[in-house]
């Protein structure tokens, strides 16, 4: 009896998760929510990474965050990724459909990647 419940629950869980990852927001709106989340760090004390933020763009559920960090700043980029993911939500405080954040440094070198806003 338990195996039957598990087998039925797994497809249902997949449907629920796919619905959660879809978004009703445009990529520009998603980028705006992430920018707003970053601005939450504008008040003192600012994290060490704050001044390195340059721009964010969202494409197909992936947020690419351009920074002025160098290739040796991987740990700082990982912290930045986690911090931004924790505060970048839609106007209702909900995940907005971005599944991944990627932090890029100078010369577009990939420095870090983490789950999307709200733990997406």
Secondary structure, DSSP 8 states (H G I E B T S, - for coil): -HHHHHHHHHHHHHHHHHHHH--SS-HHHHHHHHHHHHHTT-SSS--TTGGGEEEEEEETTEEEEEE---TT-HHHHHHHHHHHHHH---TTSS--S--EEEEE-GGG-EEEEEE-GGG-
